[in-house]
Amino acid sequence: MFTYHLFRPFAYLGIAYPNKWRLDWLIPLILSAISTAMFAALALIRPLSVIGDGGLVAKVVMVIQTLPGFYIAALAAIATFNRIDIDRLMPAPSPRLNVLVRGQKVPMDLTRRRFLCVLLAFLTAESLILLIGAVFGQTIGPAIRALINEKYHFAALYFGLFFYLLLFWQMMVVTFVGLFYLGDRIHQPDDA
C-alpha cells in the first residue's frame, strides 16, 4: 500500500489512451537519440563537457530547477479551480486510469481535472528526479568512471546521457501536452 502512494505521481504513465505512448515514449526516445548522437558526434571532433561545472547536465539543471514550483502551483490551481465543465468526463474515448478503491484496482474514465492533476503530479515528480539524478550523477560520476575500463568511458558517458535526456525530453513533451490542455483544449467544447 505504501508503494502505491509513493509511486502514484507516476500514474500518468499508466493512463490508457490511443497512441498516448507516442507522446510519452516515442517522441522523447527519438529526441533523446538525436540529441545524444549530436553531442557524441561533436565530442569526437572537439571535447565537450557533459558532467561538471558548465557541462550539459549543469545547463539542463539550470533550465529545470524552477519547474517543480511551477508544476506544483499549476497542480494547486487545477485541483481547486471552480468550473463545472472541468469535472465532466473527457470526450470518448476518455483516457482511463486504474485507481485503488477499497483495495481493488478499478479502471476509471478521467475528467479533465483528474487528467491534468495526474499529468502535473507526474511532471513535478519527474522534474525532481531529474534534479536529484543530476546531483547524484555529478557527485558519484568520477567514482563510477574510475570503475569502468578507460576504453568504455565515452560509451558509458553517452549511454547515461541518453537515459537522462530521455527523461528530460519526456518531461518537455508532456509539459507541452499540459500546456495544450490548459491553454487551448480546456476552453473548447467537448465535440470540437
CNS distance restraints for C-alpha pairs under 8 A (distance, minus, plus):
assign (resid   1 and name CA) (resid   5 and name CA) 6.68 0.50 0.50
assign (resid   2 and name CA) (resid   6 and name CA) 6.17 0.50 0.50
assign (resid   3 and name CA) (resid   7 and name CA) 5.93 0.50 0.50
assign (resid   4 and name CA) (resid   8 and name CA) 5.81 0.50 0.50
assign (resid   7 and name CA) (resid  11 and name CA) 7.39 0.50 0.50
assign (resid   9 and name CA) (resid 118 and name CA) 6.81 0.50 0.50
assign (resid   9 and name CA) (resid 121 and name CA) 5.10 0.50 0.50
assign (resid   9 and name CA) (resid 122 and name CA) 4.82 0.50 0.50
assign (resid   9 and name CA) (resid 125 and name CA) 6.28 0.50 0.50
assign (resid  10 and name CA) (resid  14 and name CA) 7.62 0.50 0.50
assign (resid  10 and name CA) (resid 118 and name CA) 7.99 0.50 0.50
assign (resid  10 and name CA) (resid 121 and name CA) 7.55 0.50 0.50
assign (resid  10 and name CA) (resid 122 and name CA) 5.13 0.50 0.50
assign (resid  10 and name CA) (resid 125 and name CA) 7.40 0.50 0.50
assign (resid  11 and name CA) (resid  15 and name CA) 6.84 0.50 0.50
assign (resid  11 and name CA) (resid  97 and name CA) 7.69 0.50 0.50
assign (resid  11 and name CA) (resid 118 and name CA) 6.70 0.50 0.50
assign (resid  11 and name CA) (resid 122 and name CA) 7.17 0.50 0.50
assign (resid  12 and name CA) (resid 118 and name CA) 5.51 0.50 0.50
assign (resid  12 and name CA) (resid 119 and name CA) 5.58 0.50 0.50
assign (resid  12 and name CA) (resid 122 and name CA) 6.04 0.50 0.50
assign (resid  13 and name CA) (resid  24 and name CA) 7.32 0.50 0.50
assign (resid  14 and name CA) (resid  97 and name CA) 6.37 0.50 0.50
assign (resid  14 and name CA) (resid  98 and name CA) 7.62 0.50 0.50
assign (resid  15 and name CA) (resid  95 and name CA) 6.27 0.50 0.50
assign (resid  15 and name CA) (resid  96 and name CA) 5.49 0.50 0.50
assign (resid  15 and name CA) (resid  97 and name CA) 4.77 0.50 0.50
assign (resid  15 and name CA) (resid  98 and name CA) 7.74 0.50 0.50
assign (resid  16 and name CA) (resid  20 and name CA) 7.37 0.50 0.50
assign (resid  16 and name CA) (resid  95 and name CA) 5.58 0.50 0.50
assign (resid  16 and name CA) (resid  96 and name CA) 5.06 0.50 0.50
assign (resid  16 and name CA) (resid  97 and name CA) 6.31 0.50 0.50
assign (resid  17 and name CA) (resid  93 and name CA) 7.57 0.50 0.50
assign (resid  17 and name CA) (resid  94 and name CA) 7.25 0.50 0.50
assign (resid  17 and name CA) (resid  95 and name CA) 4.87 0.50 0.50
assign (resid  17 and name CA) (resid  96 and name CA) 6.76 0.50 0.50
assign (resid  19 and name CA) (resid  23 and name CA) 7.59 0.50 0.50
assign (resid  20 and name CA) (resid  24 and name CA) 6.28 0.50 0.50
assign (resid  21 and name CA) (resid  25 and name CA) 5.46 0.50 0.50
assign (resid  21 and name CA) (resid  26 and name CA) 6.59 0.50 0.50
assign (resid  22 and name CA) (resid  26 and name CA) 4.50 0.50 0.50
assign (resid  22 and name CA) (resid  27 and name CA) 5.93 0.50 0.50
assign (resid  23 and name CA) (resid  27 and name CA) 5.70 0.50 0.50
assign (resid  23 and name CA) (resid  28 and name CA) 7.31 0.50 0.50
assign (resid  23 and name CA) (resid 170 and name CA) 7.82 0.50 0.50
assign (resid  23 and name CA) (resid 173 and name CA) 6.65 0.50 0.50
assign (resid  23 and name CA) (resid 174 and name CA) 7.10 0.50 0.50
assign (resid  24 and name CA) (resid  28 and name CA) 6.88 0.50 0.50
assign (resid  24 and name CA) (resid 170 and name CA) 6.06 0.50 0.50
assign (resid  24 and name CA) (resid 173 and name CA) 7.44 0.50 0.50
assign (resid  24 and name CA) (resid 174 and name CA) 6.91 0.50 0.50
assign (resid  25 and name CA) (resid  29 and name CA) 5.79 0.50 0.50
assign (resid  25 and name CA) (resid 170 and name CA) 6.84 0.50 0.50
assign (resid  26 and name CA) (resid  30 and name CA) 6.20 0.50 0.50
assign (resid  27 and name CA) (resid  31 and name CA) 6.14 0.50 0.50
assign (resid  27 and name CA) (resid 170 and name CA) 7.78 0.50 0.50
assign (resid  27 and name CA) (resid 173 and name CA) 7.70 0.50 0.50
assign (resid  28 and name CA) (resid  32 and name CA) 5.88 0.50 0.50
assign (resid  28 and name CA) (resid 166 and name CA) 5.60 0.50 0.50
assign (resid  28 and name CA) (resid 167 and name CA) 7.55 0.50 0.50
assign (resid  28 and name CA) (resid 169 and name CA) 4.85 0.50 0.50
assign (resid  28 and name CA) (resid 170 and name CA) 4.91 0.50 0.50
assign (resid  28 and name CA) (resid 173 and name CA) 7.01 0.50 0.50
assign (resid  29 and name CA) (resid  33 and name CA) 6.07 0.50 0.50
assign (resid  29 and name CA) (resid 166 and name CA) 5.78 0.50 0.50
assign (resid  29 and name CA) (resid 169 and name CA) 7.84 0.50 0.50
assign (resid  30 and name CA) (resid  34 and name CA) 6.15 0.50 0.50
assign (resid  31 and name CA) (resid  35 and name CA) 5.98 0.50 0.50
assign (resid  31 and name CA) (resid 166 and name CA) 7.54 0.50 0.50
assign (resid  31 and name CA) (resid 169 and name CA) 6.65 0.50 0.50
assign (resid  32 and name CA) (resid  36 and name CA) 5.88 0.50 0.50
assign (resid  32 and name CA) (resid 162 and name CA) 5.83 0.50 0.50
assign (resid  32 and name CA) (resid 163 and name CA) 7.67 0.50 0.50
assign (resid  32 and name CA) (resid 165 and name CA) 5.28 0.50 0.50
assign (resid  32 and name CA) (resid 166 and name CA) 5.01 0.50 0.50
assign (resid  32 and name CA) (resid 169 and name CA) 6.64 0.50 0.50
assign (resid  33 and name CA) (resid  37 and name CA) 5.94 0.50 0.50
assign (resid  33 and name CA) (resid 162 and name CA) 6.65 0.50 0.50
assign (resid  34 and name CA) (resid  38 and name CA) 6.02 0.50 0.50
assign (resid  35 and name CA) (resid  39 and name CA) 6.20 0.50 0.50
assign (resid  35 and name CA) (resid 162 and name CA) 7.99 0.50 0.50
assign (resid  35 and name CA) (resid 165 and name CA) 7.73 0.50 0.50
assign (resid  36 and name CA) (resid  40 and name CA) 5.97 0.50 0.50
assign (resid  36 and name CA) (resid 158 and name CA) 6.61 0.50 0.50
assign (resid  36 and name CA) (resid 161 and name CA) 6.79 0.50 0.50
assign (resid  36 and name CA) (resid 162 and name CA) 5.62 0.50 0.50
assign (resid  36 and name CA) (resid 165 and name CA) 7.69 0.50 0.50
assign (resid  37 and name CA) (resid  41 and name CA) 5.95 0.50 0.50
assign (resid  38 and name CA) (resid  42 and name CA) 6.16 0.50 0.50
assign (resid  39 and name CA) (resid  43 and name CA) 5.99 0.50 0.50
assign (resid  39 and name CA) (resid  48 and name CA) 7.75 0.50 0.50
assign (resid  40 and name CA) (resid  44 and name CA) 6.40 0.50 0.50
assign (resid  40 and name CA) (resid 158 and name CA) 6.82 0.50 0.50
assign (resid  41 and name CA) (resid  45 and name CA) 6.82 0.50 0.50
assign (resid  42 and name CA) (resid  46 and name CA) 6.06 0.50 0.50
assign (resid  42 and name CA) (resid  47 and name CA) 7.53 0.50 0.50
assign (resid  42 and name CA) (resid  48 and name CA) 7.45 0.50 0.50
assign (resid  43 and name CA) (resid  47 and name CA) 4.66 0.50 0.50
assign (resid  43 and name CA) (resid  48 and name CA) 5.25 0.50 0.50
assign (resid  48 and name CA) (resid  55 and name CA) 7.61 0.50 0.50
assign (resid  49 and name CA) (resid  54 and name CA) 7.12 0.50 0.50
assign (resid  49 and name CA) (resid  55 and name CA) 4.45 0.50 0.50
assign (resid  49 and name CA) (resid  56 and name CA) 6.38 0.50 0.50
assign (resid  50 and name CA) (resid  55 and name CA) 4.55 0.50 0.50
assign (resid  50 and name CA) (resid  56 and name CA) 4.64 0.50 0.50
assign (resid  50 and name CA) (resid  57 and name CA) 5.95 0.50 0.50
assign (resid  50 and name CA) (resid 161 and name CA) 8.00 0.50 0.50
assign (resid  51 and name CA) (resid  55 and name CA) 5.14 0.50 0.50
assign (resid  51 and name CA) (resid  56 and name CA) 6.53 0.50 0.50
assign (resid  51 and name CA) (resid  57 and name CA) 5.80 0.50 0.50
assign (resid  51 and name CA) (resid  58 and name CA) 7.03 0.50 0.50
assign (resid  51 and name CA) (resid 137 and name CA) 7.81 0.50 0.50
assign (resid  51 and name CA) (resid 138 and name CA) 5.96 0.50 0.50
assign (resid  51 and name CA) (resid 141 and name CA) 7.80 0.50 0.50
assign (resid  52 and name CA) (resid  57 and name CA) 7.57 0.50 0.50
assign (resid  52 and name CA) (resid  58 and name CA) 6.72 0.50 0.50
assign (resid  52 and name CA) (resid 138 and name CA) 6.14 0.50 0.50
assign (resid  53 and name CA) (resid  58 and name CA) 6.28 0.50 0.50
assign (resid  54 and name CA) (resid  58 and name CA) 5.94 0.50 0.50
assign (resid  54 and name CA) (resid  59 and name CA) 6.61 0.50 0.50
assign (resid  55 and name CA) (resid  59 and name CA) 6.34 0.50 0.50
assign (resid  56 and name CA) (resid  60 and name CA) 6.21 0.50 0.50
assign (resid  57 and name CA) (resid  61 and name CA) 6.15 0.50 0.50
assign (resid  57 and name CA) (resid 134 and name CA) 6.62 0.50 0.50
assign (resid  58 and name CA) (resid  62 and name CA) 6.33 0.50 0.50
assign (resid  58 and name CA) (resid 134 and name CA) 7.56 0.50 0.50
assign (resid  59 and name CA) (resid  63 and name CA) 6.53 0.50 0.50
assign (resid  60 and name CA) (resid  64 and name CA) 6.36 0.50 0.50
assign (resid  61 and name CA) (resid  65 and name CA) 5.59 0.50 0.50
assign (resid  61 and name CA) (resid 130 and name CA) 7.82 0.50 0.50
assign (resid  61 and name CA) (resid 131 and name CA) 6.23 0.50 0.50
assign (resid  61 and name CA) (resid 134 and name CA) 7.21 0.50 0.50
assign (resid  64 and name CA) (resid  68 and name CA) 7.80 0.50 0.50
assign (resid  64 and name CA) (resid 127 and name CA) 6.79 0.50 0.50
assign (resid  64 and name CA) (resid 131 and name CA) 7.53 0.50 0.50
assign (resid  65 and name CA) (resid 127 and name CA) 7.83 0.50 0.50
assign (resid  65 and name CA) (resid 131 and name CA) 6.82 0.50 0.50
assign (resid  66 and name CA) (resid  70 and name CA) 6.84 0.50 0.50
assign (resid  67 and name CA) (resid  71 and name CA) 6.04 0.50 0.50
assign (resid  67 and name CA) (resid 124 and name CA) 7.49 0.50 0.50
assign (resid  67 and name CA) (resid 127 and name CA) 6.84 0.50 0.50
assign (resid  68 and name CA) (resid  72 and name CA) 6.08 0.50 0.50
assign (resid  68 and name CA) (resid 123 and name CA) 7.63 0.50 0.50
assign (resid  68 and name CA) (resid 124 and name CA) 4.93 0.50 0.50
assign (resid  68 and name CA) (resid 125 and name CA) 7.79 0.50 0.50
assign (resid  68 and name CA) (resid 127 and name CA) 6.09 0.50 0.50
assign (resid  68 and name CA) (resid 128 and name CA) 6.66 0.50 0.50
assign (resid  69 and name CA) (resid  73 and name CA) 6.15 0.50 0.50
assign (resid  69 and name CA) (resid 124 and name CA) 7.94 0.50 0.50
assign (resid  70 and name CA) (resid  74 and name CA) 6.13 0.50 0.50
assign (resid  71 and name CA) (resid  75 and name CA) 6.03 0.50 0.50
assign (resid  71 and name CA) (resid 120 and name CA) 5.81 0.50 0.50
assign (resid  71 and name CA) (resid 121 and name CA) 7.50 0.50 0.50
assign (resid  71 and name CA) (resid 123 and name CA) 6.74 0.50 0.50
assign (resid  71 and name CA) (resid 124 and name CA) 5.60 0.50 0.50
assign (resid  72 and name CA) (resid  76 and name CA) 6.14 0.50 0.50
assign (resid  72 and name CA) (resid 120 and name CA) 7.25 0.50 0.50
assign (resid  72 and name CA) (resid 121 and name CA) 7.47 0.50 0.50
assign (resid  72 and name CA) (resid 124 and name CA) 6.60 0.50 0.50
assign (resid  73 and name CA) (resid  77 and name CA) 6.19 0.50 0.50
assign (resid  74 and name CA) (resid  78 and name CA) 6.13 0.50 0.50
assign (resid  74 and name CA) (resid 120 and name CA) 7.26 0.50 0.50
assign (resid  75 and name CA) (resid  79 and name CA) 5.98 0.50 0.50
assign (resid  75 and name CA) (resid 116 and name CA) 7.64 0.50 0.50
assign (resid  75 and name CA) (resid 117 and name CA) 5.69 0.50 0.50
assign (resid  75 and name CA) (resid 120 and name CA) 5.68 0.50 0.50
assign (resid  75 and name CA) (resid 121 and name CA) 6.95 0.50 0.50
assign (resid  76 and name CA) (resid  80 and name CA) 6.23 0.50 0.50
assign (resid  77 and name CA) (resid  81 and name CA) 5.68 0.50 0.50
assign (resid  78 and name CA) (resid 113 and name CA) 6.42 0.50 0.50
assign (resid  78 and name CA) (resid 116 and name CA) 7.20 0.50 0.50
assign (resid  78 and name CA) (resid 117 and name CA) 6.71 0.50 0.50
assign (resid  79 and name CA) (resid 113 and name CA) 6.81 0.50 0.50
assign (resid  79 and name CA) (resid 117 and name CA) 6.58 0.50 0.50
assign (resid  83 and name CA) (resid  87 and name CA) 7.61 0.50 0.50
assign (resid  84 and name CA) (resid  88 and name CA) 7.28 0.50 0.50
assign (resid  86 and name CA) (resid 111 and name CA) 6.70 0.50 0.50
assign (resid  86 and name CA) (resid 112 and name CA) 5.35 0.50 0.50
assign (resid  86 and name CA) (resid 113 and name CA) 5.50 0.50 0.50
assign (resid  86 and name CA) (resid 186 and name CA) 7.33 0.50 0.50
assign (resid  87 and name CA) (resid 111 and name CA) 5.37 0.50 0.50
assign (resid  87 and name CA) (resid 112 and name CA) 6.37 0.50 0.50
assign (resid  87 and name CA) (resid 113 and name CA) 5.90 0.50 0.50
assign (resid  87 and name CA) (resid 114 and name CA) 7.91 0.50 0.50
assign (resid  88 and name CA) (resid 111 and name CA) 5.37 0.50 0.50
assign (resid  88 and name CA) (resid 112 and name CA) 7.10 0.50 0.50
assign (resid  89 and name CA) (resid  94 and name CA) 7.00 0.50 0.50
assign (resid  89 and name CA) (resid 109 and name CA) 6.75 0.50 0.50
assign (resid  89 and name CA) (resid 110 and name CA) 5.73 0.50 0.50
assign (resid  89 and name CA) (resid 111 and name CA) 4.12 0.50 0.50
assign (resid  89 and name CA) (resid 112 and name CA) 6.80 0.50 0.50
assign (resid  90 and name CA) (resid  94 and name CA) 5.18 0.50 0.50
assign (resid  90 and name CA) (resid  95 and name CA) 7.31 0.50 0.50
assign (resid  90 and name CA) (resid 109 and name CA) 7.75 0.50 0.50
assign (resid  90 and name CA) (resid 110 and name CA) 6.23 0.50 0.50
assign (resid  90 and name CA) (resid 111 and name CA) 5.15 0.50 0.50
assign (resid  90 and name CA) (resid 112 and name CA) 5.89 0.50 0.50
assign (resid  90 and name CA) (resid 190 and name CA) 7.33 0.50 0.50
assign (resid  91 and name CA) (resid 190 and name CA) 5.82 0.50 0.50
assign (resid  91 and name CA) (resid 191 and name CA) 7.32 0.50 0.50
assign (resid  94 and name CA) (resid 109 and name CA) 5.70 0.50 0.50
assign (resid  94 and name CA) (resid 110 and name CA) 6.33 0.50 0.50
assign (resid  95 and name CA) (resid 109 and name CA) 5.85 0.50 0.50
assign (resid  95 and name CA) (resid 110 and name CA) 5.70 0.50 0.50
assign (resid  95 and name CA) (resid 115 and name CA) 7.97 0.50 0.50
assign (resid  96 and name CA) (resid 107 and name CA) 6.20 0.50 0.50
assign (resid  96 and name CA) (resid 108 and name CA) 5.30 0.50 0.50
assign (resid  96 and name CA) (resid 109 and name CA) 4.49 0.50 0.50
assign (resid  96 and name CA) (resid 110 and name CA) 5.81 0.50 0.50
assign (resid  97 and name CA) (resid 107 and name CA) 5.44 0.50 0.50
assign (resid  97 and name CA) (resid 108 and name CA) 5.31 0.50 0.50
assign (resid  97 and name CA) (resid 109 and name CA) 6.64 0.50 0.50
assign (resid  97 and name CA) (resid 110 and name CA) 7.09 0.50 0.50
assign (resid  98 and name CA) (resid 105 and name CA) 5.66 0.50 0.50
assign (resid  98 and name CA) (resid 106 and name CA) 5.17 0.50 0.50
assign (resid  98 and name CA) (resid 107 and name CA) 4.19 0.50 0.50
assign (resid  98 and name CA) (resid 108 and name CA) 5.98 0.50 0.50
assign (resid  99 and name CA) (resid 104 and name CA) 7.94 0.50 0.50
assign (resid  99 and name CA) (resid 105 and name CA) 5.30 0.50 0.50
assign (resid  99 and name CA) (resid 106 and name CA) 5.32 0.50 0.50
assign (resid  99 and name CA) (resid 107 and name CA) 6.28 0.50 0.50
assign (resid  99 and name CA) (resid 108 and name CA) 6.77 0.50 0.50
assign (resid 100 and name CA) (resid 104 and name CA) 5.33 0.50 0.50
assign (resid 100 and name CA) (resid 105 and name CA) 4.50 0.50 0.50
assign (resid 100 and name CA) (resid 106 and name CA) 6.23 0.50 0.50
assign (resid 101 and name CA) (resid 105 and name CA) 6.22 0.50 0.50
assign (resid 101 and name CA) (resid 106 and name CA) 6.58 0.50 0.50
assign (resid 110 and name CA) (resid 114 and name CA) 5.87 0.50 0.50
assign (resid 110 and name CA) (resid 115 and name CA) 5.89 0.50 0.50
assign (resid 111 and name CA) (resid 115 and name CA) 6.08 0.50 0.50
assign (resid 112 and name CA) (resid 116 and name CA) 6.01 0.50 0.50
assign (resid 112 and name CA) (resid 186 and name CA) 7.42 0.50 0.50
assign (resid 113 and name CA) (resid 117 and name CA) 6.02 0.50 0.50
assign (resid 114 and name CA) (resid 118 and name CA) 6.07 0.50 0.50
assign (resid 115 and name CA) (resid 119 and name CA) 6.08 0.50 0.50
assign (resid 116 and name CA) (resid 120 and name CA) 5.98 0.50 0.50
assign (resid 116 and name CA) (resid 178 and name CA) 6.90 0.50 0.50
assign (resid 116 and name CA) (resid 181 and name CA) 7.86 0.50 0.50
assign (resid 117 and name CA) (resid 121 and name CA) 6.04 0.50 0.50
assign (resid 118 and name CA) (resid 122 and name CA) 6.17 0.50 0.50
assign (resid 119 and name CA) (resid 123 and name CA) 6.27 0.50 0.50
assign (resid 119 and name CA) (resid 174 and name CA) 7.64 0.50 0.50
assign (resid 119 and name CA) (resid 178 and name CA) 7.05 0.50 0.50
assign (resid 120 and name CA) (resid 124 and name CA) 6.11 0.50 0.50
assign (resid 120 and name CA) (resid 178 and name CA) 7.63 0.50 0.50
assign (resid 121 and name CA) (resid 125 and name CA) 6.26 0.50 0.50
assign (resid 122 and name CA) (resid 126 and name CA) 6.01 0.50 0.50
assign (resid 123 and name CA) (resid 127 and name CA) 5.97 0.50 0.50
assign (resid 123 and name CA) (resid 171 and name CA) 6.21 0.50 0.50
assign (resid 123 and name CA) (resid 174 and name CA) 7.48 0.50 0.50
assign (resid 123 and name CA) (resid 175 and name CA) 7.17 0.50 0.50
assign (resid 124 and name CA) (resid 128 and name CA) 6.29 0.50 0.50
assign (resid 125 and name CA) (resid 129 and name CA) 6.21 0.50 0.50
assign (resid 126 and name CA) (resid 130 and name CA) 6.17 0.50 0.50
assign (resid 126 and name CA) (resid 167 and name CA) 7.43 0.50 0.50
assign (resid 126 and name CA) (resid 171 and name CA) 6.77 0.50 0.50
assign (resid 127 and name CA) (resid 131 and name CA) 6.26 0.50 0.50
assign (resid 127 and name CA) (resid 171 and name CA) 7.18 0.50 0.50
assign (resid 128 and name CA) (resid 132 and name CA) 6.07 0.50 0.50
assign (resid 129 and name CA) (resid 133 and name CA) 5.67 0.50 0.50
assign (resid 130 and name CA) (resid 134 and name CA) 6.06 0.50 0.50
assign (resid 130 and name CA) (resid 164 and name CA) 7.34 0.50 0.50
assign (resid 130 and name CA) (resid 167 and name CA) 7.30 0.50 0.50
assign (resid 130 and name CA) (resid 168 and name CA) 7.16 0.50 0.50
assign (resid 131 and name CA) (resid 135 and name CA) 6.40 0.50 0.50
assign (resid 132 and name CA) (resid 136 and name CA) 6.19 0.50 0.50
assign (resid 133 and name CA) (resid 137 and name CA) 5.78 0.50 0.50
assign (resid 134 and name CA) (resid 138 and name CA) 5.97 0.50 0.50
assign (resid 135 and name CA) (resid 139 and name CA) 6.07 0.50 0.50
assign (resid 136 and name CA) (resid 140 and name CA) 5.88 0.50 0.50
assign (resid 136 and name CA) (resid 141 and name CA) 7.68 0.50 0.50
assign (resid 137 and name CA) (resid 141 and name CA) 5.14 0.50 0.50
assign (resid 138 and name CA) (resid 142 and name CA) 7.65 0.50 0.50
assign (resid 140 and name CA) (resid 144 and name CA) 6.27 0.50 0.50
assign (resid 141 and name CA) (resid 145 and name CA) 6.04 0.50 0.50
assign (resid 142 and name CA) (resid 146 and name CA) 6.29 0.50 0.50
assign (resid 143 and name CA) (resid 147 and name CA) 6.64 0.50 0.50
assign (resid 144 and name CA) (resid 148 and name CA) 6.58 0.50 0.50
assign (resid 145 and name CA) (resid 150 and name CA) 8.00 0.50 0.50
assign (resid 145 and name CA) (resid 153 and name CA) 6.68 0.50 0.50
assign (resid 148 and name CA) (resid 152 and name CA) 6.63 0.50 0.50
assign (resid 148 and name CA) (resid 153 and name CA) 6.64 0.50 0.50
assign (resid 149 and name CA) (resid 153 and name CA) 6.83 0.50 0.50
assign (resid 152 and name CA) (resid 156 and name CA) 5.96 0.50 0.50
assign (resid 153 and name CA) (resid 157 and name CA) 6.01 0.50 0.50
assign (resid 154 and name CA) (resid 158 and name CA) 6.32 0.50 0.50
assign (resid 155 and name CA) (resid 159 and name CA) 5.89 0.50 0.50
assign (resid 156 and name CA) (resid 160 and name CA) 6.15 0.50 0.50
assign (resid 157 and name CA) (resid 161 and name CA) 6.14 0.50 0.50
assign (resid 158 and name CA) (resid 162 and name CA) 5.93 0.50 0.50
assign (resid 159 and name CA) (resid 163 and name CA) 6.72 0.50 0.50
assign (resid 160 and name CA) (resid 164 and name CA) 6.29 0.50 0.50
assign (resid 161 and name CA) (resid 165 and name CA) 5.96 0.50 0.50
assign (resid 162 and name CA) (resid 166 and name CA) 6.02 0.50 0.50
assign (resid 163 and name CA) (resid 167 and name CA) 6.50 0.50 0.50
assign (resid 164 and name CA) (resid 168 and name CA) 6.28 0.50 0.50
assign (resid 165 and name CA) (resid 169 and name CA) 5.86 0.50 0.50
assign (resid 166 and name CA) (resid 170 and name CA) 6.01 0.50 0.50
assign (resid 167 and name CA) (resid 171 and name CA) 6.09 0.50 0.50
assign (resid 168 and name CA) (resid 172 and name CA) 6.29 0.50 0.50
assign (resid 169 and name CA) (resid 173 and name CA) 6.05 0.50 0.50
assign (resid 170 and name CA) (resid 174 and name CA) 6.07 0.50 0.50
assign (resid 171 and name CA) (resid 175 and name CA) 5.93 0.50 0.50
assign (resid 172 and name CA) (resid 176 and name CA) 6.33 0.50 0.50
assign (resid 173 and name CA) (resid 177 and name CA) 6.38 0.50 0.50
assign (resid 174 and name CA) (resid 178 and name CA) 6.19 0.50 0.50
assign (resid 175 and name CA) (resid 179 and name CA) 6.13 0.50 0.50
assign (resid 176 and name CA) (resid 180 and name CA) 6.06 0.50 0.50
assign (resid 177 and name CA) (resid 181 and name CA) 6.37 0.50 0.50
assign (resid 178 and name CA) (resid 182 and name CA) 6.05 0.50 0.50
assign (resid 179 and name CA) (resid 183 and name CA) 5.55 0.50 0.50
assign (resid 179 and name CA) (resid 184 and name CA) 7.82 0.50 0.50
assign (resid 180 and name CA) (resid 184 and name CA) 5.44 0.50 0.50
assign (resid 180 and name CA) (resid 185 and name CA) 6.27 0.50 0.50
assign (resid 181 and name CA) (resid 185 and name CA) 4.58 0.50 0.50
assign (resid 181 and name CA) (resid 186 and name CA) 5.42 0.50 0.50
assign (resid 182 and name CA) (resid 186 and name CA) 5.76 0.50 0.50
assign (resid 183 and name CA) (resid 187 and name CA) 7.59 0.50 0.50
assign (resid 184 and name CA) (resid 188 and name CA) 6.80 0.50 0.50
assign (resid 188 and name CA) (resid 192 and name CA) 6.38 0.50 0.50
